[in-house]
Amino acid sequence: MKILIKGGRLIDPASGLDRIGDLCVAAGRIVALGNVSADFQPDRVIDAGGLIVAPGLVDLAARLREPGHEHEGMLESELKAAAVGGVTSLVCPPDTDPVLDEPGLVEMLKFRARKLSRCRLFPLGALTRGLDGEVLTEMAALTEAGCVGFSQADRPLRDTLVLARSLLYAATYDYSVWLRPQDAYLSGGVAASGAVATRLGLSGVPVTAETVALHTIFELMRSTGARVHLCRISSAAGVELVRMAKREGLAVTADVSINSLHLTDVDIGYFNSAMRLNPPLRQGRDRAALRAGLVDGTLDALVSDHMPVTADEKNMPFAEATPGATGLELLLSLALRWAADEGQPLARALEVVTAAPVRVLGNALGSLVASAGRLVDGGVADICIFDPEAYWQVTPEGLSSQGKHTPFAFKTGGFELPAQVRYTLVAGHIAFDAAALVA
């Protein structure tokens, strides 16, 4: 289909493009950017006057609950939520049921996602079989099946020797390892250690659970030369260690979740299970350091940390509730809110959810979608068109995800967010049209 996107504000953070103009799409590619040929005959014209035309968002952390919840149609509903949120590419961790430790499972998941045509799916393969931390997976076969890296998801590796061997093997073949820095023996609590956890009588997770793991990872990176992406840094001390590692020249990247960027442990209130998250919400000084780390590039990307949780799993006492929250539909708005709070330009807000995540993925994307996260002539037509002046209130019933629980629907005093997505295009296909409710 040929599409003409007319009169929008074109913003591409990677190239610095920021101007009013037209954009043409044909055969899944951007064929004109600003200068439209007179003989271009579109099948559809989208009036983008007053709207932002940006690259489709790239989310580095989104669980889709498949395999494991096929009977609930989780993949369909969560990819729909991605399209509603302007997300055109996402990375899913391997902690599905069964775990993504076999090529056949990866191929099946990618095939199902392609059939839905709503969002590109890039799975992470399991670092160890069954994520049990004992035996390494067949990384070469999983890479061939489409994995973009290897991870233990939220299951920390207790055996440092296994971690060292996995990093050495990954470095040998230039695979990237995605690790959530958490010490297995220090991270068993349900809330961040501090005054709030003490007052509520909740078991705490100290900052050292993160920093001890980071020191171990960095030492092993020095000895193996591995490339590591650190998932969901949560503390001020963690940010500083990442900053030091980057100055040293280690091949490390890092991200932060929308939850840690905007909330603190005070938001737990009186045992609000919507605030039961992993990593746990920390103190205000940690949030300030995370925000500053994203501003100066110490933290590379902002992620939704999407984890759809059912009512039965959430409506429990705080310590027994399943950690997690829906986030795909909030990623764009919360990126813009962070930028506004920190005095950052719109282009920077978009960069941390478009071009920056693509840089983290690097060559793993493949040549076909190497231009993801960008607006460029000849590039793939993954596009998000949104209204920056449209504000909305987060409500559970307004979410497309099957997971209706998000901290931002329960934040004291409400949480009004900027920007509503009007259209999402994936490879030139309209995956979401707010006006026609095609989603």
Secondary structure, DSSP 4 states (H G I P E B T S, - for coil): --EEEEEEEEEETTTTEEEEEEEEEETTEEEEES---TT---SEEEE-TT-EEEEPEEES-B---TTT-GGGTHHHHHHHHHHHTTEEEEEE-S-SSS-S-SHHHHHHHHHHHHHHTSSEEEEPEESBGGG-SSSB--HHHHHHHT---EE-TT-----HHHHHHHHHHHHHTT-EEEE----TTT---SEETTHHHHHHTPPEE-THHHHHHHHHHHHHHHHH--EEEE----SHHHHHHHHHHHHHT--EEEEEEHHHHH--GGGGTTT-GGG--SSPP--HHHHHHHHHHHHHTSS-EEE--B----HHHHSS-GGGSPP-B--TTTHHHHHHHHHHHHT--HHHHHHTTTHHHHHHHGGGG-GGGTTTT---TTSB--EEEEEEEEEEE--GGG--SS----GGGTSTT--EEEEEEEEEEETTEEEEETTTTB-
